[in-house]
């Protein structure tokens, strides 16, 4: 029989906050998986187009992301709810620390690349060239 030990109130509140935020992120992916288009352009041009076209591989990736986001949302709450089983607690803490490291590195990469882009250290890639019919007017270029 396992006996629950009460987690510290601060840790529990933070884990509950992580659960709410994680569920919100998962909800957006569920919305996309069901065919929604709001904020789909934030993912990336070709991926968003493939998702909107109903590409099976992209749809599977979306639903896999939903599953991972749900697990990641619940994990902090499980980690602070200690059971009397030391092995279970240790495994949950290891998984929670791995999750924290991955999310922290992900945030650092996105933040650093955004700051480097704004500072002009790196440049935005040029837009893709799209095929045009000869004679189609473009912004200041001759019709060829």
C-alpha positions as semicolon CSV with decimal commas, in nm:
position;residue;x (nm);y (nm);z (nm)
1;X;0,000;0,000;0,000
2;X;0,142;0,336;-0,097
3;X;0,112;0,633;0,126
4;X;0,099;0,983;-0,021
5;X;0,326;1,246;0,121
6;X;0,210;1,604;0,081
7;X;0,424;1,813;-0,158
8;X;0,541;2,160;-0,057
9;X;0,272;2,414;-0,143
10;X;0,503;2,624;-0,364
11;X;0,612;2,322;-0,568
12;X;0,254;2,209;-0,602
13;X;0,139;2,552;-0,724
14;X;0,420;2,569;-0,979
15;X;0,340;2,218;-1,101
16;X;-0,028;2,310;-1,131
17;X;0,072;2,619;-1,331
18;X;0,288;2,403;-1,558
19;X;-0,007;2,169;-1,604
20;X;-0,236;2,454;-1,714
21;X;0,019;2,601;-1,955
22;X;0,102;2,258;-2,096
23;X;-0,266;2,177;-2,149
24;X;-0,313;2,509;-2,333
25;X;-0,023;2,425;-2,566
26;X;-0,168;2,078;-2,623
27;X;-0,511;2,232;-2,694
28;X;-0,365;2,438;-2,980
29;X;-0,219;2,122;-3,134
30;X;-0,553;1,942;-3,092
31;X;-0,718;2,235;-3,271
32;X;-0,469;2,203;-3,559
33;X;-0,516;1,826;-3,565
34;X;-0,889;1,878;-3,607
35;X;-0,828;2,106;-3,906
36;X;-0,811;2,449;-3,744
37;X;-0,598;2,715;-3,910
38;X;-0,559;2,982;-3,640
39;X;-0,187;3,044;-3,577
40;X;-0,090;2,766;-3,820
41;X;0,137;3,008;-4,006
42;X;0,358;3,035;-3,695
43;X;0,477;2,677;-3,745
44;X;0,646;2,729;-4,080
45;X;0,544;2,776;-4,440
46;X;0,581;2,431;-4,591
47;X;0,471;2,247;-4,278
48;X;0,164;2,466;-4,239
49;X;0,072;2,417;-4,605
50;X;0,111;2,039;-4,575
51;X;-0,102;2,036;-4,260
52;X;-0,372;2,245;-4,424
53;X;-0,367;2,007;-4,720
54;X;-0,426;1,717;-4,479
55;X;-0,088;1,546;-4,535
56;X;-0,101;1,218;-4,343
57;X;0,256;1,238;-4,215
58;X;0,208;1,590;-4,084
59;X;-0,122;1,496;-3,922
60;X;0,046;1,200;-3,748
61;X;0,320;1,433;-3,627
62;X;0,060;1,676;-3,492
63;X;-0,117;1,401;-3,295
64;X;0,218;1,268;-3,169
65;X;0,296;1,622;-3,051
66;X;-0,040;1,630;-2,870
67;X;0,048;1,309;-2,686
68;X;0,395;1,436;-2,592
69;X;0,256;1,770;-2,475
70;X;-0,001;1,597;-2,255
71;X;0,267;1,379;-2,095
72;X;0,493;1,682;-2,048
73;X;0,204;1,878;-1,891
74;X;0,125;1,606;-1,634
75;X;0,485;1,509;-1,549
76;X;0,567;1,803;-1,313
77;X;0,251;1,740;-1,114
78;X;0,336;1,371;-1,081
79;X;0,692;1,458;-0,977
80;X;0,583;1,672;-0,681
81;X;0,323;1,418;-0,565
82;X;0,556;1,183;-0,381
83;X;0,457;0,825;-0,321
84;X;0,627;0,598;-0,071
85;X;0,796;0,407;-0,355
86;X;1,148;0,543;-0,388
87;X;1,203;0,395;-0,736
88;X;0,886;0,556;-0,871
89;X;0,978;0,894;-0,721
90;X;1,332;0,877;-0,857
91;X;1,214;0,786;-1,209
92;X;0,962;1,071;-1,210
93;X;1,223;1,319;-1,091
94;X;1,469;1,206;-1,360
95;X;1,202;1,244;-1,629
96;X;1,101;1,584;-1,492
97;X;1,463;1,705;-1,498
98;X;1,508;1,578;-1,854
99;X;1,191;1,762;-1,955
100;X;1,313;2,080;-1,784
101;X;1,650;2,058;-1,959
102;X;1,492;2,006;-2,302
103;X;1,246;2,292;-2,259
104;X;1,515;2,523;-2,123
105;X;1,753;2,450;-2,414
106;X;1,467;2,492;-2,662
107;X;1,381;2,831;-2,513
108;X;1,745;2,940;-2,511
109;X;1,790;2,849;-2,879
110;X;1,475;3,035;-2,982
111;X;1,561;3,339;-2,769
112;X;1,923;3,352;-2,889
113;X;1,828;3,317;-3,256
114;X;1,560;3,586;-3,220
115;X;1,804;3,825;-3,052
116;X;2,074;3,755;-3,313
117;X;1,821;3,820;-3,589
118;X;1,711;4,150;-3,434
119;X;2,072;4,259;-3,379
120;X;2,152;4,192;-3,745
121;X;2,414;3,927;-3,668
122;X;2,219;3,675;-3,874
123;X;1,989;3,759;-4,159
124;X;1,647;3,634;-4,249
125;X;1,654;3,395;-4,545
126;X;1,518;3,536;-4,869
127;X;1,160;3,445;-4,958
128;X;1,126;3,150;-5,194
129;X;1,111;3,225;-5,563
130;X;0,771;3,146;-5,702
131;X;0,706;3,066;-6,064
132;X;0,540;3,349;-6,255
133;X;0,402;3,377;-6,603
134;X;0,614;3,597;-6,831
135;X;0,488;3,952;-6,828
136;X;0,335;3,930;-6,480
137;X;0,401;4,260;-6,305
138;X;0,614;4,236;-5,995
139;X;0,749;4,495;-5,756
140;X;0,975;4,701;-5,983
141;X;1,116;4,425;-6,200
142;X;1,066;4,391;-6,574
143;X;0,812;4,136;-6,686
144;X;1,036;3,833;-6,725
